[in-house]
Amino acid sequence: MRRLQTDILILGSGGAGLFAALHAKQAAPELSITVAVKGLLGKCGCTRMVQGGYNAALAAEDSIERHFMDTIEGGAWLSDQDLAWTLVSSAVERVRELENELGCLFDRNADGTIHQKAFAGQTFDRTVHKGDLTGIEIINRLAEQVWARDIERLEEHRAIALIKTPNNDALAGVLHIDMRTGEYAFVQARAVLLATGGGPTMYKYHTPSGDKSCDGLAMALRAGLTLRDMEMVQFHPTGLLAGSDTRMTGTVLEEGLRGAGGYLLNGARERFMQQHDARAERATRDIVSRAIFAEMRAGNTTPNGGVYLTMNHLGAEHVRAAFKGMVERCADCGFDLAGGMVEVVPTAHYMMGGALFNGDCSTSLPGLFAAGEDTGGVHGANRLGGNGVANSTVFGAIAGDAMAAWVRAEGARRAPDEDALQRAVADAEQPFHHAAGDIEQVREALLDCMWEDVGIVRSEAGLARAARRLAELDAQLNATGMASPDRAFNLTWHDWLNLSNLILVSRAIHSAAAERRESRGAHFREDFPKRGPLEKSSYVTVRLKDGTADRFELGEQLVQFSIIRPGESLLPR
Ligand SMILES: Cc1cc2nc3c(=O)[nH]c(=O)nc-3n(C[C@H](O)[C@H](O)[C@H](O)COP(=O)(O)OP(=O)(O)OC[C@H]3O[C@@H](n4cnc5c(N)ncnc54)[C@H](O)[C@@H]3O)c2cc1C
């Protein structure tokens, strides 16, 4: 095993990881900083895939209070209000930093002010963007800035376990697999940031990047950390539906299309959203996804089993100019977005749930910090489009500043528990000790199980079925081995590790979904279709007992309405 040392180790190079690296370096230039990432820095993760844009209350007619109220109401009053306030108040500063210090250039109005577009579920058009491919602008500029600084990179290094000290009281470092060689690498660090970005890729239709398999959440669970809001999985209503033989299926067609006035039509080519919500197609993602799912269940579908999105009535030329990237993506799959109709289906997009964390991004494990989609609490029961990249960049920056200060003040280098290190290696080696089997079949079964029974609409019977199925799949995977003993770039091995994490996190989602007997935000129970009283809002927590996947410990905590109570508003009436 290779052994390395660094002061600050950052897991992941999305918006959270790269912002943390830049801020930590600026705050404490003398500290060594290493970014370890499963893919290539600047080329992986979901921040790069951001299409629509970034919410920030920049306009004179808008306000931080309005953005806050939209976030709290969108999250069905489940958010940690202090975290949500940090999000909306710091987003303005982050957008300025992205443009004025890091070199991003966002789209402009004729008067030179930043153009902000409409996104569903918001009372003001506040989404900052670069055309409809905003994430590429953000990640390219962040990556350039990281490359230009003295920041170490461990690319194609997959973190597999958080290793604590022998007496379990703090984090000592992180075990990785160097994917190029298959060698194990232990990185000892004074502070570690978990920023691997969640990503619900356990559903049949999903949007996140291929490198995401909830690794951070699985590592956090195995290390005994508590997660919250895991039942809250956001489905984006308009995933491209281009058949089962292309990975383009499930990829997202951005929210701005509905924001700009796009219509959804069922198989009979009739609009149906007005029957579900007064905002019609501009309703929040949960409402639109459920409405589409209802059409699918009723059999009112397109040839591939979804519904149609059409922009034709807005003028083909206008649509081509405003949504160039989306028009080209649809054309690649044989659809004319500007002048015709595109088949779409709800697609698993974002996890509101994640590790419990504090306002300075510290966690209950000394030495471990968390930011971005690996964390829970900012969005509550639902995330507004545009608040995802705001979340990862705002809290990534905070984490960078906080880790620098923490390492300077008290971040000792701690020796790892060598037994725990060996156990983590043995866990990763497990598939090499079994006869080769078909893990693709396990994956397909997982995707179907989560889509059917732990997806957009849930019920007691479906969840009971899923509990049995997930336990079976876990056992099946654990008995399935590799054909090749070679470790170097053994992608089947990494698929096995991905699946192992996805099954564990699926079981956490399932447990939390079974615990919440009401419908709220992204979580809808057919057998409990009503929402409980807002004043008694509580969030569900989940942690692994004794590190065993069958033994989740569930908890329920009342939301502290630290800024505003249900029924009140920060806005003038
Ligand atoms: C298609 C798409 C469109 C989106 N559009 C928008 C939008 O318009 N507006 C918006 O606000 N949000 C949008 N989002 C959500 C947004 O991308 C996320 O909220 C946010 O960018 C997540 O940032 P992150 O830094 O937490 O994670 P990511 O950006 O996903 O980065 C995670 C990083 O961790 C690495 N990693 C993963 N596992 C490991 C491991 N085991 N070891 C080491 N590294 C690891 C990955 O390789 C990656 O570098 C979109 C998401 C998708 C998928």
Ligand as a Chemical Component Dictionary entry (heavy atoms), coordinates in Angstrom:
data_LIG
# 
_chem_comp.id                   LIG 
_chem_comp.type                 NON-POLYMER 
_chem_comp.pdbx_formal_charge   0 
_chem_comp.three_letter_code    LIG 
# 
loop_
_chem_comp_atom.comp_id 
_chem_comp_atom.atom_id 
_chem_comp_atom.alt_atom_id 
_chem_comp_atom.type_symbol 
_chem_comp_atom.charge 
_chem_comp_atom.model_Cartn_x 
_chem_comp_atom.model_Cartn_y 
_chem_comp_atom.model_Cartn_z 
_chem_comp_atom.pdbx_ordinal 
LIG C1  C1  C 0 -27.524 16.972 -15.729 1  
LIG C2  C2  C 0 -27.530 17.827 -14.513 2  
LIG C3  C3  C 0 -27.929 19.144 -14.608 3  
LIG C4  C4  C 0 -27.928 19.947 -13.488 4  
LIG N1  N1  N 0 -28.315 21.243 -13.640 5  
LIG C5  C5  C 0 -28.308 22.048 -12.548 6  
LIG C6  C6  C 0 -28.661 23.436 -12.679 7  
LIG O1  O1  O 0 -28.988 23.929 -13.762 8  
LIG N2  N2  N 0 -28.610 24.198 -11.571 9  
LIG C7  C7  C 0 -28.248 23.703 -10.342 10 
LIG O2  O2  O 0 -28.229 24.435 -9.366  11 
LIG N3  N3  N 0 -27.901 22.393 -10.201 12 
LIG C8  C8  C 0 -27.935 21.563 -11.266 13 
LIG N4  N4  N 0 -27.582 20.250 -11.121 14 
LIG C9  C9  C 0 -27.163 19.780 -9.789  15 
LIG C10 C10 C 0 -25.724 20.166 -9.535  16 
LIG O3  O3  O 0 -24.914 19.658 -10.550 17 
LIG C11 C11 C 0 -25.263 19.623 -8.205  18 
LIG O4  O4  O 0 -26.127 20.111 -7.252  19 
LIG C12 C12 C 0 -23.894 20.106 -7.770  20 
LIG O5  O5  O 0 -23.153 20.575 -8.823  21 
LIG C13 C13 C 0 -23.143 19.030 -7.033  22 
LIG O6  O6  O 0 -21.830 19.500 -6.744  23 
LIG P1  P1  P 0 -20.841 18.620 -5.886  24 
LIG O7  O7  O 0 -19.551 19.338 -5.874  25 
LIG O8  O8  O 0 -21.473 18.277 -4.592  26 
LIG O9  O9  O 0 -20.714 17.243 -6.692  27 
LIG P2  P2  P 0 -20.169 16.939 -8.181  28 
LIG O10 O10 O 0 -20.080 18.148 -8.999  29 
LIG O11 O11 O 0 -20.973 15.819 -8.696  30 
LIG O12 O12 O 0 -18.692 16.415 -7.919  31 
LIG C14 C14 C 0 -18.453 15.197 -7.271  32 
LIG C15 C15 C 0 -16.991 14.844 -7.455  33 
LIG O13 O13 O 0 -16.664 13.738 -6.614  34 
LIG C16 C16 C 0 -15.940 12.768 -7.352  35 
LIG N5  N5  N 0 -16.114 11.469 -6.712  36 
LIG C17 C17 C 0 -17.223 10.684 -6.672  37 
LIG N6  N6  N 0 -16.958 9.565  -5.972  38 
LIG C18 C18 C 0 -15.665 9.644  -5.555  39 
LIG C19 C19 C 0 -14.810 8.800  -4.822  40 
LIG N7  N7  N 0 -15.233 7.623  -4.347  41 
LIG N8  N8  N 0 -13.536 9.193  -4.608  42 
LIG C20 C20 C 0 -13.056 10.382 -5.098  43 
LIG N9  N9  N 0 -13.843 11.221 -5.818  44 
LIG C21 C21 C 0 -15.125 10.856 -6.032  45 
LIG C22 C22 C 0 -16.516 12.877 -8.739  46 
LIG O14 O14 O 0 -15.667 12.301 -9.691  47 
LIG C23 C23 C 0 -16.641 14.395 -8.860  48 
LIG O15 O15 O 0 -15.389 14.945 -9.176  49 
LIG C24 C24 C 0 -27.563 19.420 -12.239 50 
LIG C25 C25 C 0 -27.184 18.090 -12.131 51 
LIG C26 C26 C 0 -27.162 17.295 -13.255 52 
LIG C27 C27 C 0 -26.776 15.872 -13.119 53 
# 
loop_
_chem_comp_bond.comp_id 
_chem_comp_bond.atom_id_1 
_chem_comp_bond.atom_id_2 
_chem_comp_bond.value_order 
_chem_comp_bond.pdbx_ordinal 
LIG C1  C2  SING 1  
LIG C2  C3  SING 2  
LIG C2  C26 DOUB 3  
LIG C3  C4  DOUB 4  
LIG C4  N1  SING 5  
LIG C4  C24 SING 6  
LIG N1  C5  DOUB 7  
LIG C5  C6  SING 8  
LIG C5  C8  SING 9  
LIG C6  O1  DOUB 10 
LIG C6  N2  SING 11 
LIG N2  C7  SING 12 
LIG C7  O2  DOUB 13 
LIG C7  N3  SING 14 
LIG N3  C8  DOUB 15 
LIG C8  N4  SING 16 
LIG N4  C9  SING 17 
LIG N4  C24 SING 18 
LIG C9  C10 SING 19 
LIG C10 O3  SING 20 
LIG C10 C11 SING 21 
LIG C11 O4  SING 22 
LIG C11 C12 SING 23 
LIG C12 O5  SING 24 
LIG C12 C13 SING 25 
LIG C13 O6  SING 26 
LIG O6  P1  SING 27 
LIG P1  O7  DOUB 28 
LIG P1  O8  SING 29 
LIG P1  O9  SING 30 
LIG O9  P2  SING 31 
LIG P2  O10 DOUB 32 
LIG P2  O11 SING 33 
LIG P2  O12 SING 34 
LIG O12 C14 SING 35 
LIG C14 C15 SING 36 
LIG C15 O13 SING 37 
LIG C15 C23 SING 38 
LIG O13 C16 SING 39 
LIG C16 N5  SING 40 
LIG C16 C22 SING 41 
LIG N5  C17 SING 42 
LIG N5  C21 SING 43 
LIG C17 N6  DOUB 44 
LIG N6  C18 SING 45 
LIG C18 C19 SING 46 
LIG C18 C21 DOUB 47 
LIG C19 N7  SING 48 
LIG C19 N8  DOUB 49 
LIG N8  C20 SING 50 
LIG C20 N9  DOUB 51 
LIG N9  C21 SING 52 
LIG C22 O14 SING 53 
LIG C22 C23 SING 54 
LIG C23 O15 SING 55 
LIG C24 C25 DOUB 56 
LIG C25 C26 SING 57 
LIG C26 C27 SING 58 
# 
